[in-house]
Amino acid sequence: ATPGLALAMGSDDLHTTQSLLEQFARAQGLASASISLPDGTVIADTKGKRDADATLPEKWTGNDQTGVTTTYSDDAFTARAPVAIAGRGNAILE
């Protein structure tokens, strides 16, 4: 799913990004999933919590994460992974 998400985001196609994220979450049996920028802007979210006026900047910095990180608290398991958007920066898949 992440190559498709990266391509859609790289083309500024946020509608397709949302659709692919929903497909990914269903296929993985996830309760929720989101894609955000390092500044916290939510680009896509399976629970409809995305920033309505979100647009992708030409480039951004932050999120130098190179692998998956996981946490468990309050009976919730969370995994975060970088999604490299060519020439722009890393987004966060959670």
Backbone torsions as a table, in degrees:
resi	resn	phi	psi	omega
1	ALA	NA	-36.2	-174.9
2	THR	-64.8	-33.8	175.6
3	PRO	-61.8	-41.2	178.1
4	GLY	-65.7	-41.1	177.2
5	LEU	-61.8	-43.6	-179.3
6	ALA	-64.1	-41.6	179.0
7	LEU	-65.4	-43.7	180.0
8	ALA	-63.6	-44.6	179.5
9	MET	-66.8	-39.0	178.7
10	GLY	-62.7	-23.7	178.3
11	SER	-98.7	9.5	-177.9
12	ASP	59.7	27.0	-179.5
13	ASP	-96.1	83.5	-175.0
14	LEU	-74.7	-24.7	175.7
15	HIS	-65.1	-47.7	178.4
16	THR	-66.2	-37.2	176.8
17	THR	-57.3	-45.9	178.9
18	GLN	-61.8	-46.1	-179.3
19	SER	-62.1	-45.2	179.5
20	LEU	-64.3	-38.6	178.5
21	LEU	-63.6	-42.8	178.3
22	GLU	-62.7	-42.3	177.7
23	GLN	-62.9	-44.0	179.5
24	PHE	-60.4	-47.4	-178.5
25	ALA	-61.6	-44.3	178.6
26	ARG	-62.2	-46.2	-177.9
27	ALA	-62.5	-32.3	-178.6
28	GLN	-92.0	-4.7	-179.0
29	GLY	69.5	33.0	-177.8
30	LEU	-86.3	144.1	176.1
31	ALA	-69.7	-33.2	178.5
32	SER	-160.6	163.4	176.6
33	ALA	-156.6	152.6	177.9
34	SER	-150.0	158.6	172.7
35	ILE	-123.9	128.8	178.7
36	SER	-138.4	163.8	174.1
37	LEU	-89.6	161.4	-179.4
38	PRO	-57.7	-23.5	179.1
39	ASP	-82.5	1.1	177.9
40	GLY	98.2	-6.7	178.7
41	THR	-64.2	122.4	-180.0
42	VAL	-87.1	119.0	-177.6
43	ILE	-89.0	-39.7	178.9
44	ALA	-149.8	146.1	-177.7
45	ASP	-155.2	133.1	-177.8
46	THR	-72.3	-13.4	178.2
47	LYS	-103.2	13.3	175.9
48	GLY	73.7	22.5	-177.0
49	LYS	-96.9	22.5	-177.4
50	ARG	-76.1	156.8	177.1
51	ASP	-73.6	115.7	-172.3
52	ALA	-57.4	-34.5	-177.9
53	ASP	-101.9	22.4	-177.7
54	ALA	-64.6	132.7	170.8
55	THR	-134.4	152.1	-179.1
56	LEU	-89.5	128.2	174.5
57	PRO	-70.1	164.4	178.2
58	GLU	-61.2	-40.5	178.1
59	LYS	-146.6	155.7	173.9
60	TRP	-147.8	161.7	-179.9
61	THR	-118.4	169.4	-179.1
62	GLY	102.7	174.7	-178.4
63	ASN	52.6	67.2	176.6
64	ASP	-86.2	13.6	179.6
65	GLN	-57.8	138.5	-178.9
66	THR	-113.4	-11.4	179.9
67	GLY	-139.7	-174.7	179.9
68	VAL	-83.4	135.8	172.2
69	THR	-117.7	148.5	-179.5
70	THR	-131.2	149.7	174.7
71	THR	-139.7	156.2	176.0
72	TYR	-137.2	119.9	175.6
73	SER	-157.3	151.7	179.9
74	ASP	49.9	42.6	179.4
75	ASP	59.8	24.9	177.5
76	ALA	-126.9	133.7	176.8
77	PHE	-100.6	128.2	-179.9
78	THR	-124.7	132.7	174.6
79	ALA	-120.0	138.9	177.6
80	ARG	-124.8	136.1	179.0
81	ALA	-141.0	144.5	177.0
82	PRO	-75.8	147.4	172.3
83	VAL	-123.2	109.5	-177.2
84	ALA	-77.5	121.1	176.4
85	ILE	-103.1	108.5	-172.5
86	ALA	-49.1	126.4	176.0
87	GLY	75.0	0.2	-175.8
88	ARG	-119.9	-48.9	-178.0
89	GLY	148.9	-175.0	179.3
90	ASN	-98.7	135.0	170.0
91	ALA	-97.8	175.0	-177.4
92	ILE	-120.6	121.4	173.2
93	LEU	-97.0	123.9	-177.7
94	GLU	-132.1	NA	NA
